[in-house]
Amino acid sequence: MISILITAFKEYASIGNAIEGFLNEGLMNYEILVAAPDDKTLQAINKYAKKHNCVKSFKDEGKGKPCALNMLFSHAKGDILILTDGDVYIEKGSVHKLLEKFIDTKIGAVSGRPSSINDRKNMLGYWSHLLTDTGAHSTRLERVLKDEFIVCSGYLYAIRNVIDKIPEDALADDAVISCMIWNKGLKIAYAPEAKVYVKYPNTFNDWILQKTRSTGGYTQLKRYFGSNFPVMRSFLRELFFGWYKALRYANSLKEFYWSVLLLFARLYLWLNIFFKLRVLNKSFNETWKRVESTK
């Protein structure tokens, strides 16, 4: 059985697209479990639950995505769990591309490929394409070829049902789950044909909010796992290996200029993360902020 776990928060306008993507996959034995804390999103979910027995809605306590995931983990009946969000939607056939990888019994998780729907003709839209194509896609391709650790994309990934609970203060739940899978002696695969379409921030303040949460979550891994975790993302890795990929991605002088600005933005981001999470030691609730322009 396949369990599809969708977490949402005030995503009543987009949750339908997220659910329909899986309903249209032609799966035989599956369930779609959707969690949200707000009534408006739950009402939108229940419209599908009334028509499709496989769709089940759950009201979470509004304490964050990790808590919502822990609740869904306790209800999931599937041998394979597919995790995604309520503000994205998948390309047809993506689930089958994820599941194909589990023929290998050594595979514990499979990451899908996020694809930006933002306009590349403006700076933040260009950044979203650059970071998904080079920072995420090309890095995953390079590392899986060497049998190295990769972090699954939280927008779409599948895991064997071997995780009972994750830390409730995790900022990057996808990184935490990926490390937990890897530490069980299982491998992580990448299915670039399993595409998920994502709207990224279109204001700089929202960009900082989102990246502080996702990138900053990596700084928590040492606290959770000690020295027993593989490093895929860090300030030093970006400093030594990321700059040339950003500059090579540009197709015009304007894009080259935007790539240079991104390098300075990433430096500011890492300084912001260090100050907030290390110096001020801010909590999960203080750091996790809803990014409105991605909805």
C-alpha positions in Angstrom: 0.0 0.0 0.0 1.1 3.6 -0.7 0.4 6.4 1.8 0.5 9.9 0.4 1.0 12.5 3.2 0.2 16.1 2.5 0.8 18.9 5.1 -0.9 22.3 4.6 -1.5 25.6 6.4 -3.9 28.2 5.0 -3.6 26.6 1.5 -7.3 26.2 0.7 -6.8 27.8 -2.7 -4.0 25.3 -3.8 -4.8 22.1 -1.8 -7.2 20.9 -4.5 -4.4 20.9 -7.2 -2.1 19.0 -4.8 -4.7 16.3 -4.1 -5.9 16.0 -7.7 -2.4 15.3 -8.9 -2.3 12.1 -6.9 -5.9 11.1 -7.7 -4.9 11.3 -11.4 -1.9 9.0 -11.0 -3.9 5.8 -11.6 -2.7 4.1 -8.4 -4.5 0.9 -7.2 -3.9 0.6 -3.5 -3.3 3.9 -1.8 -4.5 6.5 0.6 -4.1 10.3 0.7 -3.8 11.7 4.2 -4.0 15.5 4.4 -3.3 17.5 7.6 -4.1 21.2 8.2 -4.8 23.3 11.3 -7.1 25.8 9.8 -10.8 25.2 9.1 -10.9 26.8 5.6 -8.2 24.4 4.3 -9.9 21.4 6.1 -13.2 22.3 4.4 -11.5 22.2 1.0 -9.9 18.9 1.8 -13.3 17.4 3.0 -14.8 18.2 -0.4 -12.5 15.6 -1.8 -12.8 13.2 1.2 -16.6 13.1 0.5 -16.1 12.0 -3.1 -13.0 9.8 -2.7 -12.7 7.2 0.1 -9.0 7.2 -0.2 -8.8 10.9 0.9 -8.7 11.5 4.7 -8.4 14.8 6.4 -6.8 15.4 9.8 -6.8 18.6 11.9 -3.4 19.2 13.4 -2.6 21.4 16.4 -0.9 24.1 14.4 2.4 23.6 16.0 4.3 23.3 12.7 5.0 20.8 9.9 7.1 18.3 12.0 4.2 17.9 14.4 1.7 17.4 11.6 4.0 14.8 10.0 4.3 12.9 13.2 0.5 12.7 13.4 0.3 11.5 9.8 3.1 8.9 10.4 0.9 7.4 13.2 -2.0 7.0 10.8 -0.2 5.9 7.6 -0.8 2.3 6.6 1.5 2.1 3.6 4.8 0.4 3.2 5.9 3.4 1.2 5.1 7.0 2.2 5.1 9.9 -0.2 5.5 13.3 1.4 4.6 16.6 -0.2 3.0 20.0 0.6 -0.4 21.6 0.0 1.0 24.5 -2.1 2.6 22.4 -4.9 1.5 20.0 -7.6 3.1 17.1 -9.3 3.6 16.2 -12.9 1.6 13.2 -14.1 3.6 10.0 -13.7 5.8 11.3 -11.0 4.6 8.8 -8.3 5.4 5.9 -10.6 8.9 7.3 -11.2 9.5 7.5 -7.4 8.2 4.0 -6.8 10.4 2.4 -9.5 13.5 3.1 -7.4 12.2 0.9 -4.5 12.7 -2.2 -6.6 16.2 -2.0 -5.1 15.7 -3.2 -1.5 18.7 -1.1 -0.3 16.9 2.1 -1.2 15.2 3.8 1.7 14.2 7.1 0.2 13.8 8.7 -3.2 13.8 12.5 -3.9 11.7 14.1 -6.6 12.8 17.1 -8.6 11.4 20.6 -7.8 10.7 22.8 -10.8 10.1 26.5 -10.5 7.0 28.1 -12.0 8.3 31.6 -11.4 9.2 33.9 -14.3 12.9 33.7 -15.1 12.7 37.3 -16.6 13.0 38.9 -13.1 15.8 38.5 -10.6 14.0 36.4 -7.9 12.4 34.2 -10.5 15.9 33.7 -12.1 17.3 32.9 -8.7 14.6 30.2 -8.2 15.5 28.5 -11.5 19.3 28.8 -10.8 19.0 27.3 -7.3 16.7 24.4 -8.4 18.6 23.6 -11.5 22.2 23.9 -10.2 22.0 23.9 -6.4 19.5 21.1 -6.2 19.2 19.1 -9.4 22.8 19.0 -10.6 24.2 18.4 -7.1 21.8 15.5 -6.5 22.8 14.0 -9.9 26.5 14.3 -9.1 26.2 12.8 -5.6 24.0 9.8 -6.4 26.4 8.7 -9.2 29.0 8.4 -6.5 26.6 6.7 -4.1 26.9 9.7 -1.7 24.3 11.1 0.6 21.6 13.5 -0.7 18.9 15.4 1.1 15.5 14.7 -0.3 13.4 17.6 -1.5 10.6 18.3 1.0 8.4 19.3 -1.9 8.2 15.7 -3.1 9.9 12.5 -1.9 9.1 9.0 -0.9 10.4 6.9 2.0 10.0 3.4 3.4 7.7 3.4 6.4 10.6 3.2 8.9 10.2 6.6 10.6 8.0 6.9 13.7 8.7 10.4 14.8 10.9 13.4 14.0 12.0 16.3 16.3 9.1 18.8 16.6 11.5 21.8 16.4 13.1 20.7 13.1 13.3 23.6 10.6 14.3 21.3 7.7 12.3 18.2 8.3 13.3 16.8 4.9 17.0 16.9 5.9 16.3 15.3 9.2 14.3 12.5 7.7 17.0 12.0 5.0 19.6 11.6 7.7 17.5 9.2 9.7 17.0 7.0 6.6 20.7 7.1 5.8 21.7 6.3 9.4 19.6 3.1 9.1 22.0 1.9 6.5 19.7 2.6 3.6 20.5 4.5 0.4 18.8 7.6 -1.0 18.0 7.7 -4.7 17.0 10.6 -7.0 14.2 10.4 -9.6 14.6 13.6 -11.7 11.6 12.6 -13.9 9.4 12.9 -10.8 8.7 16.6 -11.1 6.9 18.8 -8.6 6.0 22.4 -9.5 6.7 25.0 -7.0 6.1 28.7 -6.6 9.1 30.4 -5.0 9.2 33.8 -3.2 8.9 37.0 -5.3 10.0 39.4 -2.7 13.5 39.6 -1.1 12.1 39.6 2.5 10.1 36.4 1.7 13.2 34.9 0.1 15.2 35.5 3.3 12.4 34.1 5.4 12.1 30.9 3.4 15.9 30.3 3.0 16.6 31.0 6.7 14.1 28.2 7.5 15.3 25.7 5.0 19.0 26.4 4.9 19.2 27.2 8.6 17.6 23.8 9.4 20.9 22.2 8.3 22.6 23.8 11.3 20.4 21.7 13.6 21.6 18.4 12.3 24.7 18.3 14.5 22.5 18.7 17.5 20.2 15.9 16.4 22.8 13.4 15.1 26.2 14.5 16.7 29.0 13.9 14.2 27.0 11.0 12.7 25.5 12.8 9.8 26.8 13.5 6.2 27.2 17.1 5.2 25.6 18.1 1.9 25.1 21.9 2.4 27.2 24.4 4.3 28.6 27.9 4.0 32.1 26.6 3.1 30.7 24.2 0.4 28.9 27.1 -1.2 31.9 29.3 -0.9 34.3 26.9 -2.6 32.0 25.0 -5.0 28.8 27.0 -5.6 30.1 30.3 -7.0 31.2 29.0 -10.4 27.9 27.1 -11.0 26.0 30.3 -10.4 28.0 32.3 -12.8 28.0 29.6 -15.5 24.2 29.3 -15.4 23.7 32.8 -16.8 22.6 33.1 -20.4 23.0 36.9 -20.7 24.9 39.8 -19.2 21.8 40.7 -17.1 21.5 37.1 -15.7 25.3 37.2 -15.0 24.7 40.3 -12.9 21.8 38.6 -11.1 24.1 35.6 -10.4 26.7 37.9 -8.8 24.0 39.5 -6.7 22.8 36.0 -5.6 26.3 35.3 -4.3 26.1 38.3 -2.0 22.5 37.4 -1.0 23.7 33.9 0.0 26.5 35.4 2.1 23.9 37.7 3.8 21.7 34.7 4.3 24.4 32.6 6.0 25.3 35.6 8.3 21.6 36.0 9.1 21.3 32.3 9.9 24.4 32.4 12.2 23.1 35.5 14.0 19.6 34.2 14.5 20.2 30.5 15.3 23.6 30.6 16.9 23.9 34.0 18.5 20.3 34.8 19.4 19.4 31.0 19.7 15.9 31.7 18.4 13.3 29.0 18.8 11.3 27.1 16.1 8.3 29.4 16.5 10.5 32.5 16.2 12.3 31.2 13.1 9.5 29.5 11.2 7.5 32.1 9.3 4.8 31.7 6.7 6.0 32.9 3.3 3.0 34.6 1.7 4.3 35.2 -1.8 4.7 31.4 -2.4 1.0 30.8 -2.1 
